[in-house]
């Protein structure tokens, strides 16, 4: 839940940057054209510092837009090419699901991943996602460490924070999953070029 993300952000002393992501499926429409099975991501604004994907046109959304649950979005390159082949889509309005969103930017092309289009996505502010989709969603907490040599300490600190936040009793197993960049490299080399220093799924 979002409160787990807030707890780590507020209490983790060895964490440098802490961002959150959440995902779902949606459809996207512009004028008479529509795309189905589009990935819908909710991001905190500071994912701009963590996500290795690059904004090609426009900009990322701001903390203010996230805190006010603004209806703004970034789009993947496949959506840009489908709806706005002439270039910069910033300022155009899309219908994402049943809601209208103003495009503020688009991301550089990533290409296909295991035969699936990795550029068919929309990113909206986290609080906008939670307002529209409800608060009970699986949130991925993405953490950059202050120092790579402190990675083990950061993992331990984040685990203790989450165990306390989620009231996991002593002796019980974690009800969340923690992984590091290195533990995912073999997998993500085959399916994605985006890596995070610490990957926490709650």
N, C-alpha and C positions, 0 to 999 in steps of 0.2 A: 504494500500500500504506500501511498505518498508519504505517510508519516514515517515509514522506515527510511525513505530517502532523506527526509528532513532530519531525522535523528543522526544519521551518519554525517550529513553535512554540518551539523551543529557541533558534534562531539569529537569527530576524528581529527586528532592533532597531527598525525603523520600523513594525512591526505592533502594533496595540493589542490586538485580540482575534482569536484564531485558533481556528476551530471546524471540525469535519469532519462530512460527511454521506455516507451510502451508501444505495443503494436496491435493492429487489427487489419481486417480486410474492408475494402470499400469500392465504390464505383465513382468515376469522375466524368463530368460532362462539361463541354464547352460548346455553346450554340447547339447545333444538331448532331455533334459527334460525341460518342461516349466510349469509355474504356471500363471494362469489368475487371474484377480480381486485382485491384490496385492495392499495394501495401500502404496502409495508413500508419504513420509513426507520430507519436507525441514525444517531443523532446523538450528538455529544459534549454534555456537560451545558451547556457555555457557549453552545450554539446558542440558548439561551433569550435571550441578549443580542443575538444577530445576526439571528435569524429575525424577520421583521416580523409574523408571525401572533401572536395573543394567546391566552393561556390563559383559557378561559371558566369552567370549573369545576376545582377542585383546584389542582394545581401542576405544575411541571416536575420531572423527576427530578434528583437531586443528583450531584455529582462522586463521592461515595462509592458511590452506586448504580451509576454507570458503571464505576468502577474494580473493583468486585466483580462485574460482569456480572450485576446483579440482573434478575430477570424482572418488570420493571415497564414500564408503557407509558402513553402519551398516545394519545387517539383523535380522529379527525376528527368533525365534527358530524353527518355522515350516519350514522356508526356509532353515535354516541350516540343519535340519534333512532330508529334501527332497534331497538337493544337496550334503551335506557334512556330512553324518552320522557318519564318523569316528572321528569328533571333530572339532578342531580349523579351521575355514575357512579363516583366515586372509591371505591376499596375493593372493587369488583366484580371478578370473575375471568373473563377471556376465554380461549378457546383460539385462539392465533395459530399457524397451521400445526399442528404436532403438540405445541406447548408451551403451558403455562398461564402467563398474565401477569396481574398485578394492575394494574388501572387506577389511576393516580395523578392524572390530569387529562384534560381534553378541550379542544379548540381551538375558537375562534369560527368561525362559518361563513364560507367564502370564496365559495361559489357555483360555477356551472359554468364550465369553461374549454374553449372550442371544443367544446361539447357534452358534455364529459366531467366527471363529478363530481369536483371538486377537494377534497371533504371526506371521501372514502372512503380513509382512511389510518390507519396505526398507526405511532407513533414509539417506538422502544425505544433503550436505551443503546447506543452504538457498540460497546463491548466485548461486550455481549450478542449483538449482530448478528454480529460476527466469530466469536464462539465457536460460534454455531449455524450460520452460513453459510460459514465459512472465511475465511481472512485475505486471499486473493487476490481482492479486489473493487475496482472502480473507485471511488475516494474523491474527493469534491469537497472541497477545502480552501477555507473561507470566511474571508476576512480583512477586518477593519476597520482602516483606517489611523489612525495617530496624528493626522495632519493631512492634509486633502485636498490641500494644496499639495505634500505629499511623495508623492503617489500614484505618480508615475513612478518615484521612487526606491524605493518599496516594491515595485513590480512587478519592477524590476531586481534588487533584493535577493532576492526570493522565487525568481525565475528562476535566479539563480546558486546558491542553496541547493539547489534541486531538480536542477539539472544536475549538481552535485557529488554529491548523494545518489544519483542514478540513473546516475551514471558516463557522462554524455553527453560524448563527446569533443569537443575544440575543432574547430569547423568543421562539426559535425553539427547538424542541426535538432533542436529540442526534441522530446521524445517525450511531451509533455504540452501542455495548452492553457491559456492565460491570457487572461482577459477582465476588463473593468471594468464597473462599474454602468452607466456611460454607453453603453458599446458594446452593452449588452443592453436598454436602455430601450425602444427601438422594438419589439423582439420581445416583451418581457415585459409591455408595456402591453396587448398583445392576448391574452396567455395567463396572466398571473399578476400579483398585486399584491405579490409578495415580491421584494425586491431585496437584493443584498449589495454591499458596497463593493468587494470584489475577489472574483472567482470563478475558482478554479483547479481544473481537472479533470486528475487524474493517473491 
